[in-house]
């Protein structure tokens, strides 16, 4: 588990940007106790808390690469790509040079090559932000089922985002105004809130299977994934084999790590 934070500051909402980004990062320090990192331009600040799993030395974030035209892209990413090897081969077949064993590099370079279309190729859980220079756009994306959280708010044409809502609320510049509908949902349905609902006005959630493009004050939310239903025609024997295969492959793909695995088992008699 890792954590991401960031904001744009074109309207100079923050007087001390470095203090603000570090304050946000401290609020999610529990999400990544291995390392922390920061990146900024004049108008955009990014922060990352890392739990190091793959490529301990070269997989640090924020991570930046440039395309063949010299345009720079920087990512902060929380998650894990399960089809990394396939995507690596895909990129290399198109002349993309891979310099680390980190899935962060794979994700960033896939975005540089395909932009938002890269989401159609991912088989993983994720929440990430990519800042594109010199266009100035910030691209936020969340996995298909919303396993990884990502919240944001827009204030005076600037965006503030984080893995957890409390990283937004710790800033004096973010209004703490109770939303009437949100509090009704909490009292009526709590402690679990419906997806996309919260008790504070102006704070939104990147919805599962959605991406958000923030372009100099303009925000566009797009749904890229939707579950489809099909008629079930398999018999019991074939169903059992398919479930066993899917479950086995899922477990194997999630055990990829550059650190020693520690496993524990619980037995219920």
C-alpha positions in Angstrom: 0.0 0.0 0.0 1.2 3.5 -0.9 -0.3 6.9 -0.8 -0.4 9.9 -3.2 -1.1 13.6 -2.7 -0.8 16.7 -4.9 -2.3 20.0 -6.0 -2.1 22.7 -8.6 -1.4 26.3 -7.4 -1.9 28.5 -10.4 -4.2 30.9 -8.4 -1.7 30.9 -5.5 -4.1 29.3 -3.1 -1.2 28.3 -0.9 1.3 30.8 0.4 3.7 28.0 1.5 3.4 25.2 -1.1 6.1 23.0 0.4 4.6 23.1 3.8 1.2 22.2 2.4 2.4 19.2 0.4 4.4 17.8 3.3 1.5 18.3 5.7 -0.7 16.3 3.3 1.9 13.6 3.0 2.2 13.3 6.8 -1.5 12.6 7.1 -1.1 9.4 5.0 2.3 8.4 6.3 0.9 5.1 7.5 0.2 4.1 3.8 3.9 3.9 3.1 6.6 3.7 5.8 9.5 2.9 3.5 10.1 6.2 1.7 8.6 9.5 0.8 9.2 11.7 -2.2 8.2 15.1 -3.7 8.2 16.9 -7.0 7.2 20.3 -8.0 7.1 22.9 -10.7 6.1 26.5 -10.3 2.4 25.6 -10.3 2.1 21.9 -9.4 3.2 19.9 -6.3 3.2 16.1 -6.0 3.9 13.9 -3.0 4.2 10.2 -2.5 4.5 7.7 0.4 5.9 4.4 -0.6 5.8 0.9 0.7 8.7 -0.6 -1.4 7.9 -3.9 -3.0 9.5 -3.8 -6.5 12.8 -2.3 -7.6 13.6 -0.9 -4.2 16.4 1.4 -5.5 15.1 2.6 -8.8 11.3 2.6 -8.2 11.2 5.7 -6.1 8.4 8.2 -6.7 7.5 10.7 -8.0 8.9 9.3 -11.2 9.5 11.3 -14.4 10.2 10.5 -18.0 10.1 12.4 -21.2 8.7 11.5 -24.6 10.6 11.7 -27.9 9.6 15.3 -28.2 11.0 16.3 -24.8 7.7 16.6 -23.1 8.0 15.6 -19.5 5.5 13.4 -17.6 5.6 12.8 -13.8 3.6 10.1 -11.9 2.6 9.4 -8.3 1.0 5.9 -8.1 -0.6 3.7 -5.6 -1.2 0.1 -6.6 0.1 -2.9 -8.4 0.1 -4.0 -12.0 -0.5 -7.8 -12.4 0.3 -8.1 -16.1 3.6 -6.1 -15.9 5.6 -8.6 -18.0 3.1 -8.6 -20.8 3.0 -4.7 -20.8 6.8 -4.6 -20.7 7.0 -6.8 -23.9 4.3 -4.7 -25.5 6.2 -1.5 -24.9 9.6 -2.9 -26.0 8.0 -4.2 -29.2 7.2 -0.5 -30.0 10.7 0.7 -29.3 10.2 1.9 -25.7 13.3 1.5 -23.5 12.6 0.1 -20.0 15.3 1.0 -17.5 13.9 -0.4 -14.2 12.0 -3.5 -13.0 9.4 -1.2 -11.4 5.7 -1.4 -12.5 5.6 2.4 -12.0 7.8 2.9 -15.0 5.7 0.5 -17.1 2.5 2.4 -16.2 4.0 5.9 -16.9 5.5 4.9 -20.2 2.3 3.1 -21.2 0.5 6.4 -20.5 3.0 8.4 -22.5 2.5 6.1 -25.5 -1.3 5.6 -25.3 -2.6 8.4 -23.0 -6.0 7.4 -21.4 -6.3 4.4 -23.7 -3.6 2.7 -21.5 -6.3 2.0 -18.9 -7.9 -0.6 -21.2 -4.7 -2.7 -21.0 -4.3 -2.7 -17.2 -5.0 -5.7 -15.1 -4.5 -4.4 -11.6 -5.5 -2.2 -8.8 -4.5 1.4 -8.8 -5.0 5.1 -8.1 -2.6 7.4 -9.8 -1.9 11.0 -11.0 0.2 12.0 -14.0 1.3 15.6 -14.5 2.1 16.4 -18.2 4.4 19.2 -19.1 4.2 21.6 -20.8 0.5 21.1 -21.4 -0.1 21.5 -17.6 -2.8 18.8 -17.4 -3.2 16.5 -14.4 -4.6 13.0 -15.2 -6.2 11.1 -12.3 -7.4 7.5 -12.7 -8.8 4.7 -10.5 -9.0 1.0 -11.0 -12.1 -0.7 -12.5 -13.6 -1.8 -9.2 -12.4 1.1 -7.0 -10.1 -0.9 -4.8 -7.7 2.0 -4.4 -9.2 5.3 -3.1 -8.7 8.7 -4.7 -10.4 12.0 -3.6 -10.2 15.5 -5.0 -11.6 19.0 -4.7 -11.6 22.1 -6.9 -11.0 25.4 -5.3 -10.8 28.6 -7.3 -9.8 26.7 -10.5 -7.1 24.7 -8.7 -7.3 21.0 -7.9 -6.2 19.2 -4.7 -6.1 15.4 -4.5 -5.1 12.6 -2.2 -5.5 8.9 -1.4 -7.4 9.8 1.8 -9.9 12.5 2.5 -8.1 13.6 5.7 -5.1 14.7 3.6 -7.4 17.3 2.0 -9.1 18.3 5.2 -5.8 19.0 7.0 -5.4 22.1 4.9 -6.8 25.4 6.1 -7.6 26.3 2.5 -10.1 23.5 2.1 -13.6 24.4 3.4 -15.1 22.0 6.0 -18.8 22.4 5.2 -21.2 19.6 6.0 -23.2 18.3 3.1 -26.9 17.7 4.1 -27.4 14.8 1.8 -24.1 13.3 2.8 -24.9 13.4 6.5 -28.3 11.8 5.8 -26.6 9.0 4.0 -24.1 8.5 6.9 -26.8 8.4 9.5 -29.1 6.2 7.4 -26.7 3.8 5.8 -23.5 4.2 8.0 -20.9 3.3 8.8 -20.5 2.5 5.1 -21.2 5.4 2.7 -22.4 4.9 -0.9 -19.6 5.3 -3.5 -19.3 9.0 -4.4 -21.0 10.2 -1.3 -19.3 11.9 1.7 -20.3 14.3 4.5 -18.3 17.3 3.2 -19.4 19.6 0.4 -17.0 20.0 -2.5 -15.0 16.9 -1.9 -15.4 14.4 -4.7 -14.2 10.8 -5.3 -12.8 9.6 -8.6 -15.3 6.9 -9.2 -14.4 3.3 -9.9 -13.6 2.7 -13.5 -13.3 6.4 -14.1 -10.5 8.9 -15.0 -10.5 12.7 -14.5 -8.6 15.2 -16.6 -7.9 18.5 -15.0 -6.8 21.1 -17.5 -6.1 24.6 -16.2 -9.3 24.9 -14.2 -11.5 22.7 -16.4 -12.4 19.2 -15.1 -13.6 16.3 -17.2 -14.7 13.0 -15.7 -14.9 10.0 -18.0 -16.1 6.4 -17.3 -13.8 4.0 -19.1 -15.0 0.7 -17.6 -18.4 -0.9 -17.1 -19.3 -4.4 -16.0 -21.0 -6.5 -18.7 -23.3 -9.5 -18.0 -23.5 -12.6 -20.2 -25.5 -15.7 -20.1 -23.9 -18.5 -18.1 -23.6 -21.7 -20.1 -20.7 -23.6 -18.5 -21.4 -26.9 -16.7 -20.4 -27.6 -13.1 -17.1 -29.4 -14.0 -15.9 -26.7 -16.4 -16.9 -24.0 -13.9 -14.8 -25.6 -11.1 -11.8 -25.8 -13.4 -12.2 -22.2 -14.5 -12.6 -20.9 -11.0 -9.5 -22.9 -9.8 -7.4 -21.5 -12.7 -8.5 -17.9 -12.2 -7.9 -18.1 -8.5 -4.5 -19.7 -8.9 -3.4 -17.2 -11.5 -4.6 -14.3 -9.4 -2.6 -15.5 -6.4 0.6 -16.0 -8.4 0.4 -12.6 -10.0 0.0 -10.9 -6.6 3.1 -12.6 -5.1 5.6 -10.8 -7.3 8.0 -8.9 -5.0 11.6 -7.9 -4.6 11.3 -8.3 -0.8 11.0 -11.4 1.2 7.5 -12.7 1.4 6.0 -13.4 4.8 3.0 -15.7 4.8 0.8 -16.8 7.7 -2.1 -19.2 7.8 -5.2 -19.4 10.0 -6.9 -22.7 10.5 -10.6 -22.9 11.5 -11.5 -26.4 12.7 
